[in-house]
């Protein structure tokens, strides 16, 4: 069984002007990320706009991620969907094509926890690889308490969760239960690792992979002062970038790096030319520049 730890960028999905997947750009991004030393990829999550793509296109992205991941690396495919049937189909597909694990956001809407639990049970039963729950109460409040997280982690074939929240006391309690935990808030990766997270999954890993890899390495060596210093450099860049629409800004930075990942999926727009110029000026001197 795979060891679930390390630095996993939540990859953007390169698209053309008609919102079709662009495999060549994705391969270039994956090569760049693995060249920086990351431990795997998290595919078609929120950053990758998975919920806004068709099932067929999500399968294409998953296949590209797995095919371009070297042996020993973790390709975790997000299969969460608006309906359980789509999530089950995607979980079966990801298992079949060689993903190390699948993950799923809770369904978004006025669902009871019993309904959300049944959704995860169906995914876990359909998947031939381990499942990671996605704990993100700020945006997906259907799973928001320690008790709910523990109930889902206790389901057969659930290995742990991606934990996107600033309450690291709760992260620690979940980790102490034995679940594998990936820190999901880029701004507190160092603190999340200190509290026991096995690794991190995040959006800004797309544009600063070396720094996240360095932070993780320092934390694993017990160099917490060094890890905190790297986190400070990361956070300076994050604070500036979040003055702009986040995902379009990340794609814009990648374009500067020679990896054109195209637009985001409508209704999300892109940066205006003026915003792009201002973003670049604001980031001068930052680690992300």
Buried (B, 14 or more C-beta within 10 A) or exposed (E): EBEBBBBBBBBBBBBEEEBEBBBEBBBBBBEBBBEBBBBBBBBBBBBBBBBBBEBEBBBBBBBBBBEBBEEEBBBBBBBBBEEBEBBBBBBBBBBEBBBBBBBBBBBEEEBEBEBBBEBBBBBBEBBEBBBBBBBBBEEBEBBBEBEBBBBBBEBEBBBBBBBBBEEBEBBBBBBEEEBBBBBBBBBBBBBBBBBBBBBBBBBBBBBBBBBBBBBBBBBEEEBBEBBBBBBEBBBBBBEBBEEBBBBBBBBBBBBBEEBBBBBBBEEEEBBEEEBBEBBEEBBEEBBBE
